[in-house]
Amino acid sequence: MLTDRLRAWIEDAPRLPAFVYDLDALEAHARRIREAVPIEIFYAAKANPDAPVLRTLAPFVDGFEVASGGELRHVRDAVPSARLAFGGPGKTDSELDLRAERVHVESPRELARLAAKRRETDVLLRVNLAGDRQGVALAMSGPFGMDPDLIEECHAVLASAPWIRLRGVHAHLASGLDVPELLAQSREILDWARPWAEKAGIENPEFNLGGGMAVDYASPDRTFDWEDYGREIGKLARPGETLRIEPGRAVTVYCGWYVTEVLDLKPAHGRWYAVLKGGTMHLRTPVTKQHDQPFTVVAKSAEPLRDIEATLVGQLCTPKDVFARDVPVTEIGVGDIVAFAMSGAYGWNISHRDFLMHDPPGFHYLGGQTARTVP
């Protein structure tokens, strides 16, 4: 679970807690994805927008998907030459002033506001197909995109604004899907989008099929089968059209660790609790997704407890500050280092970092040409 480079870093670890990213591991994973997938790949920057991560991924992706003006400016600064697709509901007027290669339009009103800028812009219209989303990790319903009836209202806007160029359709319907489910969803999108694009008179249409590749926190060694997916998604492509995906979590999650130390170890009502420095204000994912974050204990303590079940918690004044609950631990003691794997996506950037005003974590980037440390 720990790379050799991370183990070496832990031996001389500076201030903890810290996020540590192995950029060489990220590069190898990104190369695997690129070699397997024959259609366009735009990395969803929301999963992890750290500049060293973006620069490591840049040679292996066709562009980046951003979901706010802040993300757009940040990615543009980090990777100035990158192609950008700008999506997300509720874009402000100032955000619509920003330039991206593609704008994913979420509503007829948003399209009209963009048209009022009277600026040449290439757009994809985001469709929200209802369908059966039962059992998915996250269904993108409600405010995301337009249902097939509402999207028809865009034709009048487009007809009155020839400077807006309709390039195709964007659809991201659900997340947490394995290969068969994701392919079935892609077929569903294409079955709707192709006839719609043909009727709309779009030449060489583009279809952004979204992301949502499954990540299994209970099995850190099991990754999405990019090779199988690449073979099958390639069969869906037709001459004269562009297929595009926008994965995020499944690209970066495996390259990062949240590394901290055990401050206290105590029993309470028949359970053992390990109190760690930091908390879910740094790594919010386990409490929001209600899973046990996978981890490795690096022994430092002279008097560890052995073969117990422990709940690993942080320093926050809330019983929800839990990394992992009642998990078997071979050995753990005060002063041990705990490295939480699969922390390379949706970690610090989505966390309630100012709650209780604890010190922020450090950030360290190992390997790669962009290796550096952020205090």
Secondary structure, 3 states (H helix, E strand, C coil): CCCHHHHHHHHCCCCCCEEEEEHHHHHHHHHHHHHHCCCEEEEEHHHCCCHHHHHHHHHHCCEEEECCHHHHHHHHHHCCCCCEEECCCCCCHHHHCCCCCEEEECCHHHHHHHHCCCCCEEEEEEECCCCCCCCCCEECCCCCCECCCHHHHHHHHHHHCCCEEEEEEECCCEECECHHHHHHHHHHHHHHHHHHHHHCCCCCCEEECCCCECCCCCCCCCCCCHHHHHHHHHHHCCCCCEEEECCCHHHHHHHEEEEEEEEEEEEECCEEEEEECCCCCCCCHHHHHCCCCCEEEECCCCCCEEEEEEEEECCCCCCCCEEEEEEEEEEECCCCEEEECCCCCCCHHHCCCCHHHCCCCEEEEECCCCCEEEC
